[in-house]
């Protein structure tokens, strides 16, 4: 087996930065207390970790700590936002690019709450026409839900332009930042974002089991809780707390994982190592596109995150991924990537072979990928 080359960072980042595992272990072995559930020193220490993480996430997107709820993953955050604001008869505008974390809640709401959904198409690279979103918005539109970047092609949508359009109508603007938070600058004020959801284990470099939901102060009262239970505050009342974070943080938080996320955020903020995953992905896409029989789903003239999806003549994506892993030690992802509708636009019914780069991907690793794929081409 060759040395492991990990190129599935769009699913979860690996390796984690120095200090992340240590922070998780220290929280378990040295603190061990729940956050917000006691006034003794260890409990207060756990609460401070949570508060510091909330503040670091808020700073990352130009928000306030009181606008941040911590969740167990990005899907959890999206479900709070989607199910929390939609009522029977509401209309939603979303796109063909979306992940099932948006598509499946909306499908359920169509059946259970008589919510109607308009899906705005994308082009063959995964880009959505901003004007088409404007046309799709109706008087009864309650929500516009858009992924900042595609997890299939890496296409980056013009979130600021979409936000400016949504701001002119009563609808709320929800951004799925799963593939962009930690990779791209995000300013929820400048981009007119009402709600933003993301996991903490991708671009933020934290552990699995972490997520973030931003809810702007002006719309917090409009978002009903998804879960109900203990919060450590207002325990004499049967209603959930009116404000964040308690309103959307029922039950104990995963403090060890949050400690790891905080360590990752601090490492990224203070690291002198520049994130070169974007330029490296551009280089990989160009090199693979030059190989005969390789189709790269990427438009070099437009903006992408570090995701490169391809099809190789003579190879099913799953077969190619299996050979790359078994013979070359290259770990990639094959299939629909939980985003089924974009493949209609790409013409990739069987999905794609996806290479997603991260903060620790090296140029030498990509040399091996290019060489391996060239060998696959010769045996297709």
One Martini backbone bead per residue (centre of mass of N, CA, C, O) as a GRO file, in nm:
protein
  380
    1UNK     BB    1   0.095   0.037   0.024
    2UNK     BB    2   0.058   0.346  -0.014
    3UNK     BB    3   0.058   0.642   0.083
    4UNK     BB    4  -0.177   0.829   0.206
    5UNK     BB    5  -0.440   0.993   0.006
    6UNK     BB    6  -0.651   1.257   0.099
    7UNK     BB    7  -0.971   1.329  -0.110
    8UNK     BB    8  -1.240   1.393   0.122
    9UNK     BB    9  -1.303   1.698   0.237
   10UNK     BB   10  -1.612   1.735   0.164
   11UNK     BB   11  -1.690   1.538   0.395
   12UNK     BB   12  -1.401   1.544   0.562
   13UNK     BB   13  -1.150   1.653   0.738
   14UNK     BB   14  -0.799   1.556   0.658
   15UNK     BB   15  -0.628   1.633   0.879
   16UNK     BB   16  -0.595   1.763   1.179
   17UNK     BB   17  -0.492   1.992   1.364
   18UNK     BB   18  -0.300   2.092   1.590
   19UNK     BB   19  -0.477   2.029   1.910
   20UNK     BB   20  -0.747   1.882   1.874
   21UNK     BB   21  -0.713   1.609   2.018
   22UNK     BB   22  -0.613   1.735   2.283
   23UNK     BB   23  -0.873   1.896   2.350
   24UNK     BB   24  -1.060   1.655   2.370
   25UNK     BB   25  -0.907   1.494   2.585
   26UNK     BB   26  -0.905   1.714   2.807
   27UNK     BB   27  -1.214   1.736   2.840
   28UNK     BB   28  -1.245   1.438   2.936
   29UNK     BB   29  -1.002   1.404   3.157
   30UNK     BB   30  -1.016   1.707   3.314
   31UNK     BB   31  -1.330   1.782   3.316
   32UNK     BB   32  -1.629   1.630   3.231
   33UNK     BB   33  -1.841   1.853   3.199
   34UNK     BB   34  -2.118   2.023   3.168
   35UNK     BB   35  -2.278   2.275   3.004
   36UNK     BB   36  -2.493   2.472   3.192
   37UNK     BB   37  -2.508   2.257   3.477
   38UNK     BB   38  -2.320   2.451   3.663
   39UNK     BB   39  -2.110   2.630   3.929
   40UNK     BB   40  -1.867   2.482   3.902
   41UNK     BB   41  -1.558   2.483   3.768
   42UNK     BB   42  -1.590   2.270   3.543
   43UNK     BB   43  -1.855   2.382   3.425
   44UNK     BB   44  -1.742   2.665   3.362
   45UNK     BB   45  -1.525   2.568   3.169
   46UNK     BB   46  -1.717   2.444   2.959
   47UNK     BB   47  -1.873   2.707   2.907
   48UNK     BB   48  -1.627   2.865   2.797
   49UNK     BB   49  -1.574   2.694   2.550
   50UNK     BB   50  -1.845   2.749   2.417
   51UNK     BB   51  -1.824   3.059   2.408
   52UNK     BB   52  -1.561   3.069   2.239
   53UNK     BB   53  -1.672   2.923   1.993
   54UNK     BB   54  -1.904   3.111   1.930
   55UNK     BB   55  -1.722   3.360   1.886
   56UNK     BB   56  -1.547   3.245   1.655
   57UNK     BB   57  -1.781   3.201   1.456
   58UNK     BB   58  -1.887   3.488   1.450
   59UNK     BB   59  -1.624   3.619   1.343
   60UNK     BB   60  -1.616   3.458   1.068
   61UNK     BB   61  -1.924   3.609   0.981
   62UNK     BB   62  -2.010   3.876   1.118
   63UNK     BB   63  -2.123   3.822   1.414
   64UNK     BB   64  -2.299   3.731   1.699
   65UNK     BB   65  -2.309   3.523   1.961
   66UNK     BB   66  -2.636   3.557   1.987
   67UNK     BB   67  -2.650   3.416   1.672
   68UNK     BB   68  -2.542   3.132   1.794
   69UNK     BB   69  -2.582   2.788   1.721
   70UNK     BB   70  -2.521   2.467   1.837
   71UNK     BB   71  -2.458   2.164   1.664
   72UNK     BB   72  -2.414   1.828   1.537
   73UNK     BB   73  -2.463   1.952   1.241
   74UNK     BB   74  -2.561   2.068   0.935
   75UNK     BB   75  -2.834   1.922   0.915
   76UNK     BB   76  -2.947   2.023   1.178
   77UNK     BB   77  -2.938   2.323   1.107
   78UNK     BB   78  -3.121   2.310   0.854
   79UNK     BB   79  -3.373   2.195   0.998
   80UNK     BB   80  -3.425   2.428   1.181
   81UNK     BB   81  -3.465   2.640   0.959
   82UNK     BB   82  -3.678   2.503   0.777
   83UNK     BB   83  -3.888   2.397   0.998
   84UNK     BB   84  -3.902   2.677   1.161
   85UNK     BB   85  -4.043   2.864   0.910
   86UNK     BB   86  -4.243   2.667   0.789
   87UNK     BB   87  -4.572   2.676   0.650
   88UNK     BB   88  -4.864   2.631   0.543
   89UNK     BB   89  -4.839   2.747   0.199
   90UNK     BB   90  -4.561   2.780   0.147
   91UNK     BB   91  -4.272   2.908  -0.034
   92UNK     BB   92  -3.987   2.772  -0.219
   93UNK     BB   93  -3.649   2.853  -0.306
   94UNK     BB   94  -3.430   2.659  -0.503
   95UNK     BB   95  -3.179   2.420  -0.618
   96UNK     BB   96  -3.005   2.183  -0.819
   97UNK     BB   97  -2.744   2.174  -0.618
   98UNK     BB   98  -2.850   2.042  -0.378
   99UNK     BB   99  -2.857   1.885  -0.092
  100UNK     BB  100  -3.033   1.658   0.102
  101UNK     BB  101  -3.043   1.856   0.351
  102UNK     BB  102  -3.266   2.013   0.177
  103UNK     BB  103  -3.444   1.826  -0.003
  104UNK     BB  104  -3.576   1.639   0.217
  105UNK     BB  105  -3.723   1.842   0.395
  106UNK     BB  106  -3.890   1.957   0.158
  107UNK     BB  107  -4.032   1.695   0.077
  108UNK     BB  108  -4.175   1.657   0.349
  109UNK     BB  109  -4.327   1.935   0.346
  110UNK     BB  110  -4.492   1.882   0.095
  111UNK     BB  111  -4.654   1.643   0.231
  112UNK     BB  112  -4.719   1.767   0.538
  113UNK     BB  113  -4.752   2.116   0.468
  114UNK     BB  114  -4.804   2.230   0.182
  115UNK     BB  115  -4.536   2.286   0.044
  116UNK     BB  116  -4.380   2.478  -0.202
  117UNK     BB  117  -4.143   2.411  -0.483
  118UNK     BB  118  -3.867   2.577  -0.641
  119UNK     BB  119  -3.636   2.470  -0.895
  120UNK     BB  120  -3.341   2.598  -0.988
  121UNK     BB  121  -3.140   2.579  -1.237
  122UNK     BB  122  -2.842   2.460  -1.375
  123UNK     BB  123  -2.559   2.418  -1.517
  124UNK     BB  124  -2.294   2.204  -1.631
  125UNK     BB  125  -2.128   2.329  -1.353
  126UNK     BB  126  -2.336   2.449  -1.115
  127UNK     BB  127  -2.464   2.717  -1.204
  128UNK     BB  128  -2.663   2.995  -1.101
  129UNK     BB  129  -2.907   3.210  -1.193
  130UNK     BB  130  -2.995   3.493  -1.040
  131UNK     BB  131  -3.244   3.578  -1.212
  132UNK     BB  132  -3.399   3.308  -1.169
  133UNK     BB  133  -3.450   3.356  -0.870
  134UNK     BB  134  -3.613   3.616  -0.897
  135UNK     BB  135  -3.844   3.491  -1.071
  136UNK     BB  136  -3.930   3.262  -0.849
  137UNK     BB  137  -4.033   3.476  -0.676
  138UNK     BB  138  -4.308   3.515  -0.456
  139UNK     BB  139  -4.544   3.628  -0.246
  140UNK     BB  140  -4.530   3.331  -0.079
  141UNK     BB  141  -4.239   3.350  -0.021
  142UNK     BB  142  -4.036   3.236   0.262
  143UNK     BB  143  -3.786   3.081   0.109
  144UNK     BB  144  -3.428   3.092   0.042
  145UNK     BB  145  -3.224   2.809  -0.068
  146UNK     BB  146  -2.857   2.809  -0.071
  147UNK     BB  147  -2.561   2.703  -0.192
  148UNK     BB  148  -2.252   2.830  -0.200
  149UNK     BB  149  -2.127   2.535  -0.264
  150UNK     BB  150  -2.052   2.268  -0.446
  151UNK     BB  151  -1.994   1.915  -0.382
  152UNK     BB  152  -1.934   1.841  -0.696
  153UNK     BB  153  -1.793   2.115  -0.850
  154UNK     BB  154  -1.748   2.393  -0.663
  155UNK     BB  155  -1.951   2.595  -0.723
  156UNK     BB  156  -1.987   2.948  -0.683
  157UNK     BB  157  -2.213   3.147  -0.558
  158UNK     BB  158  -2.385   3.465  -0.563
  159UNK     BB  159  -2.475   3.558  -0.260
  160UNK     BB  160  -2.492   3.867  -0.260
  161UNK     BB  161  -2.695   3.890  -0.497
  162UNK     BB  162  -2.916   3.716  -0.371
  163UNK     BB  163  -2.950   3.877  -0.108
  164UNK     BB  164  -3.043   4.143  -0.246
  165UNK     BB  165  -3.305   4.021  -0.355
  166UNK     BB  166  -3.434   3.908  -0.093
  167UNK     BB  167  -3.438   4.182   0.069
  168UNK     BB  168  -3.691   4.292  -0.120
  169UNK     BB  169  -3.840   4.069   0.042
  170UNK     BB  170  -4.004   3.863   0.286
  171UNK     BB  171  -3.800   3.664   0.260
  172UNK     BB  172  -3.574   3.418   0.352
  173UNK     BB  173  -3.212   3.362   0.387
  174UNK     BB  174  -3.051   3.051   0.311
  175UNK     BB  175  -2.724   2.915   0.388
  176UNK     BB  176  -2.514   2.664   0.262
  177UNK     BB  177  -2.173   2.630   0.416
  178UNK     BB  178  -2.026   2.348   0.394
  179UNK     BB  179  -1.805   2.439   0.145
  180UNK     BB  180  -1.710   2.745   0.270
  181UNK     BB  181  -1.651   2.732   0.554
  182UNK     BB  182  -1.305   2.825   0.581
  183UNK     BB  183  -1.256   2.912   0.263
  184UNK     BB  184  -1.451   3.160   0.256
  185UNK     BB  185  -1.568   3.459   0.265
  186UNK     BB  186  -1.801   3.566   0.531
  187UNK     BB  187  -2.083   3.810   0.531
  188UNK     BB  188  -2.393   3.841   0.660
  189UNK     BB  189  -2.435   4.142   0.612
  190UNK     BB  190  -2.335   4.193   0.316
  191UNK     BB  191  -2.514   3.924   0.213
  192UNK     BB  192  -2.800   3.907   0.344
  193UNK     BB  193  -2.810   3.690   0.582
  194UNK     BB  194  -3.031   3.515   0.793
  195UNK     BB  195  -2.922   3.211   0.737
  196UNK     BB  196  -2.665   2.977   0.862
  197UNK     BB  197  -2.516   2.661   0.762
  198UNK     BB  198  -2.279   2.429   0.934
  199UNK     BB  199  -2.026   2.244   0.967
  200UNK     BB  200  -1.715   2.175   1.161
  201UNK     BB  201  -1.558   1.927   0.977
  202UNK     BB  202  -1.445   2.089   0.744
  203UNK     BB  203  -1.325   2.393   0.690
  204UNK     BB  204  -1.291   2.418   1.017
  205UNK     BB  205  -1.138   2.134   1.120
  206UNK     BB  206  -1.314   1.974   1.289
  207UNK     BB  207  -1.507   1.756   1.434
  208UNK     BB  208  -1.727   1.546   1.449
  209UNK     BB  209  -2.032   1.670   1.585
  210UNK     BB  210  -2.046   1.959   1.439
  211UNK     BB  211  -2.223   2.285   1.444
  212UNK     BB  212  -2.389   2.571   1.271
  213UNK     BB  213  -2.622   2.847   1.357
  214UNK     BB  214  -2.738   3.130   1.196
  215UNK     BB  215  -2.937   3.399   1.354
  216UNK     BB  216  -3.076   3.672   1.314
  217UNK     BB  217  -3.214   3.884   1.534
  218UNK     BB  218  -3.473   3.968   1.353
  219UNK     BB  219  -3.558   3.628   1.314
  220UNK     BB  220  -3.568   3.442   1.571
  221UNK     BB  221  -3.886   3.440   1.635
  222UNK     BB  222  -3.952   3.269   1.355
  223UNK     BB  223  -3.796   3.018   1.489
  224UNK     BB  224  -3.871   2.710   1.554
  225UNK     BB  225  -3.822   2.448   1.725
  226UNK     BB  226  -3.713   2.110   1.689
  227UNK     BB  227  -3.635   2.088   1.995
  228UNK     BB  228  -3.715   1.962   2.329
  229UNK     BB  229  -3.578   2.079   2.653
  230UNK     BB  230  -3.306   2.104   2.821
  231UNK     BB  231  -3.087   2.415   2.911
  232UNK     BB  232  -3.034   2.540   3.218
  233UNK     BB  233  -3.282   2.732   3.165
  234UNK     BB  234  -3.590   2.810   3.253
  235UNK     BB  235  -3.700   2.547   3.428
  236UNK     BB  236  -4.003   2.661   3.513
  237UNK     BB  237  -4.062   2.630   3.210
  238UNK     BB  238  -4.235   2.482   2.924
  239UNK     BB  239  -4.083   2.666   2.752
  240UNK     BB  240  -3.875   2.772   2.544
  241UNK     BB  241  -3.655   2.980   2.498
  242UNK     BB  242  -3.656   3.280   2.318
  243UNK     BB  243  -3.346   3.264   2.291
  244UNK     BB  244  -3.027   3.265   2.228
  245UNK     BB  245  -2.929   2.937   2.244
  246UNK     BB  246  -3.159   2.768   2.394
  247UNK     BB  247  -3.381   2.734   2.172
  248UNK     BB  248  -3.149   2.534   1.996
  249UNK     BB  249  -3.019   2.367   2.280
  250UNK     BB  250  -3.122   2.087   2.346
  251UNK     BB  251  -2.940   1.962   2.561
  252UNK     BB  252  -2.640   1.836   2.549
  253UNK     BB  253  -2.337   1.920   2.464
  254UNK     BB  254  -2.040   1.854   2.269
  255UNK     BB  255  -1.774   1.953   2.427
  256UNK     BB  256  -1.528   1.803   2.312
  257UNK     BB  257  -1.584   1.884   2.016
  258UNK     BB  258  -1.587   2.191   2.068
  259UNK     BB  259  -1.296   2.202   2.158
  260UNK     BB  260  -1.184   2.110   1.885
  261UNK     BB  261  -1.304   2.340   1.717
  262UNK     BB  262  -1.162   2.569   1.862
  263UNK     BB  263  -0.875   2.476   1.796
  264UNK     BB  264  -0.909   2.495   1.489
  265UNK     BB  265  -0.985   2.796   1.469
  266UNK     BB  266  -0.725   2.900   1.602
  267UNK     BB  267  -0.526   2.780   1.407
  268UNK     BB  268  -0.631   2.921   1.148
  269UNK     BB  269  -0.600   3.219   1.260
  270UNK     BB  270  -0.267   3.165   1.333
  271UNK     BB  271  -0.165   3.063   1.078
  272UNK     BB  272   0.117   3.076   0.842
  273UNK     BB  273  -0.034   2.882   0.661
  274UNK     BB  274  -0.141   2.869   0.355
  275UNK     BB  275  -0.423   2.815   0.166
  276UNK     BB  276  -0.375   2.598  -0.136
  277UNK     BB  277  -0.628   2.437  -0.245
  278UNK     BB  278  -0.728   2.606  -0.480
  279UNK     BB  279  -0.479   2.610  -0.673
  280UNK     BB  280  -0.448   2.298  -0.672
  281UNK     BB  281  -0.723   2.239  -0.803
  282UNK     BB  282  -0.665   2.385  -1.065
  283UNK     BB  283  -0.427   2.206  -1.145
  284UNK     BB  284  -0.574   1.936  -1.145
  285UNK     BB  285  -0.792   2.004  -1.354
  286UNK     BB  286  -0.599   2.067  -1.589
  287UNK     BB  287  -0.448   1.793  -1.597
  288UNK     BB  288  -0.700   1.608  -1.637
  289UNK     BB  289  -0.814   1.750  -1.895
  290UNK     BB  290  -0.551   1.656  -2.071
  291UNK     BB  291  -0.668   1.383  -2.062
  292UNK     BB  292  -0.772   1.125  -2.225
  293UNK     BB  293  -1.109   1.061  -2.129
  294UNK     BB  294  -1.140   1.328  -1.946
  295UNK     BB  295  -1.396   1.471  -1.747
  296UNK     BB  296  -1.435   1.807  -1.635
  297UNK     BB  297  -1.645   1.974  -1.382
  298UNK     BB  298  -1.525   2.279  -1.491
  299UNK     BB  299  -1.487   2.643  -1.478
  300UNK     BB  300  -1.211   2.843  -1.520
  301UNK     BB  301  -1.379   3.132  -1.522
  302UNK     BB  302  -1.475   3.037  -1.239
  303UNK     BB  303  -1.573   2.984  -0.917
  304UNK     BB  304  -1.405   2.762  -0.676
  305UNK     BB  305  -1.367   2.511  -0.490
  306UNK     BB  306  -1.174   2.219  -0.378
  307UNK     BB  307  -1.332   2.070  -0.638
  308UNK     BB  308  -1.300   1.758  -0.839
  309UNK     BB  309  -1.488   1.640  -1.109
  310UNK     BB  310  -1.509   1.317  -1.280
  311UNK     BB  311  -1.477   1.139  -1.595
  312UNK     BB  312  -1.400   0.801  -1.718
  313UNK     BB  313  -1.341   0.627  -1.970
  314UNK     BB  314  -1.450   0.296  -1.889
  315UNK     BB  315  -1.552   0.410  -1.599
  316UNK     BB  316  -1.670   0.368  -1.304
  317UNK     BB  317  -1.652   0.553  -1.029
  318UNK     BB  318  -1.634   0.317  -0.822
  319UNK     BB  319  -1.405   0.163  -0.962
  320UNK     BB  320  -1.194   0.386  -0.964
  321UNK     BB  321  -1.185   0.431  -0.657
  322UNK     BB  322  -1.098   0.142  -0.584
  323UNK     BB  323  -0.825   0.144  -0.735
  324UNK     BB  324  -0.698   0.394  -0.609
  325UNK     BB  325  -0.693   0.271  -0.327
  326UNK     BB  326  -0.563  -0.018  -0.366
  327UNK     BB  327  -0.304   0.080  -0.564
  328UNK     BB  328  -0.249   0.410  -0.456
  329UNK     BB  329  -0.379   0.542  -0.187
  330UNK     BB  330  -0.645   0.688  -0.302
  331UNK     BB  331  -0.892   0.902  -0.150
  332UNK     BB  332  -1.212   0.908  -0.271
  333UNK     BB  333  -1.523   0.992  -0.445
  334UNK     BB  334  -1.828   0.813  -0.532
  335UNK     BB  335  -2.113   0.946  -0.702
  336UNK     BB  336  -2.372   1.173  -0.588
  337UNK     BB  337  -2.314   1.321  -0.306
  338UNK     BB  338  -2.616   1.390  -0.210
  339UNK     BB  339  -2.668   1.534  -0.521
  340UNK     BB  340  -2.886   1.444  -0.758
  341UNK     BB  341  -2.978   1.694  -0.948
  342UNK     BB  342  -2.707   1.790  -1.078
  343UNK     BB  343  -2.674   1.532  -1.269
  344UNK     BB  344  -2.874   1.625  -1.482
  345UNK     BB  345  -2.692   1.862  -1.585
  346UNK     BB  346  -2.423   1.680  -1.627
  347UNK     BB  347  -2.484   1.376  -1.721
  348UNK     BB  348  -2.445   1.189  -1.432
  349UNK     BB  349  -2.602   0.918  -1.341
  350UNK     BB  350  -2.341   0.768  -1.189
  351UNK     BB  351  -2.178   1.001  -1.136
  352UNK     BB  352  -1.871   1.085  -0.971
  353UNK     BB  353  -1.532   1.162  -0.946
  354UNK     BB  354  -1.395   1.285  -0.633
  355UNK     BB  355  -1.178   1.561  -0.558
  356UNK     BB  356  -1.096   1.682  -0.224
  357UNK     BB  357  -0.938   1.940  -0.087
  358UNK     BB  358  -0.703   2.060   0.161
  359UNK     BB  359  -0.490   2.212   0.383
  360UNK     BB  360  -0.285   1.934   0.351
  361UNK     BB  361  -0.243   1.942   0.061
  362UNK     BB  362  -0.017   1.839  -0.191
  363UNK     BB  363   0.163   1.848  -0.478
  364UNK     BB  364   0.275   1.559  -0.464
  365UNK     BB  365   0.002   1.418  -0.442
  366UNK     BB  366  -0.104   1.514  -0.723
  367UNK     BB  367   0.103   1.370  -0.893
  368UNK     BB  368  -0.009   1.088  -0.820
  369UNK     BB  369  -0.292   1.130  -0.930
  370UNK     BB  370  -0.224   1.189  -1.223
  371UNK     BB  371  -0.078   0.921  -1.272
  372UNK     BB  372  -0.311   0.729  -1.198
  373UNK     BB  373  -0.521   0.831  -1.405
  374UNK     BB  374  -0.345   0.772  -1.654
  375UNK     BB  375  -0.357   0.465  -1.604
  376UNK     BB  376  -0.663   0.433  -1.629
  377UNK     BB  377  -0.692   0.532  -1.918
  378UNK     BB  378  -0.518   0.286  -2.034
  379UNK     BB  379  -0.763   0.075  -1.896
  380UNK     BB  380  -1.065   0.147  -2.013
   0.00000   0.00000   0.00000
